[in-house]
């Protein structure tokens, strides 16, 4: 792995499809020099997919946006390990190409899990957040270009299975921590929804049902029971239910 061969104090990544803005490294390095007690720093990310562009990944992250709101509207933030860990149990606002961390982190917590083809960045950042302090620069200094042959697209099922194993592992660490349990259950809910829907749309109804029922067991969220029942129903009935739900709960117009 490249990290073990690196000789510098800091480690940064740049995926082959992604682009660093001209001042990216200067801002990251400057932040770490100005805040020596911070172990890693990341920036916001612009996402390009086909002809569409998402100007801010951060603003799509509900848990992370709530976390930043605690310290007010500013360009640079310092985030304690506990707050970052709780956020990462629910969602991952960090893209590897937008991350720079001290090499000591990798020596202490290890690197990417190379046994899995995708999803390993979430696992890595969760391990770091057990004790590391993070910095965040609220500027999209990285452009992520999503393509159909991206690793997470090619290995979607393995990606979601790995993430569920990671979240389940983390959950085993805190038997008496209601705040962490609530956060990890929200993370499990999102991943189970994605995996169950993937199974359903690829014609694997039984796998879809078992995924939703596993989610029900883990989180006790009754929504999973309805999703399991929906997965068991014939396709034309599911389509009828969806149409009725859309009529009963139409999408809100932007700005409302």
ZIVEN-V901154 format. One line per field, one symbol per residue. psi: psi as a letter, one per 20 degrees, with the letter a starting at -180 (. if undefined). burial: b if it has 24 or more other C-alpha atoms within 12 Angstrom, else e. A space follows every 50 residues. Layout:
BEGIN
psi=???
burial=???
END
This chain:
BEGIN
psi=qhghiqirhqpqqoqhirppqhjghgggghghghmiiphqqrrrppppoc jqpohohgiiogghhhghhhjrorhpqpprggghghghhhrojpphijpp rqhhghhgirbqoiiqirjihggghgggihiqpqqpolpnjqopopqhjq ghhhlgghghgghhhghhghhihnhlnhghggghhhgggggggggghggg ijjmgghgghghhghgghikohhhghhghhhhqqghgghgggghhhhhmq qqqpi.
burial=eeeeeeeeebbbbeeeebbbeeebbebbbebbeeeeebbbbbbbbbbeee eeeeebbbeeeebbbebbeeeeeeebbbbbbbbbbbbbbbbbbbbbbbbb bbbbbbeeeebbeeeeebbbbbbbbbbbbbebbbbbbbbbbbbbbbeeee eeeeebbbbbbbbbbbbbebbeeeeeeeebbbbbbbbbbbbbbbbbbbbb eeeebebbbbbbbbbbebbebeebbebbbbbbeeeeeeeeeeeeeeeeee eeeeee
END
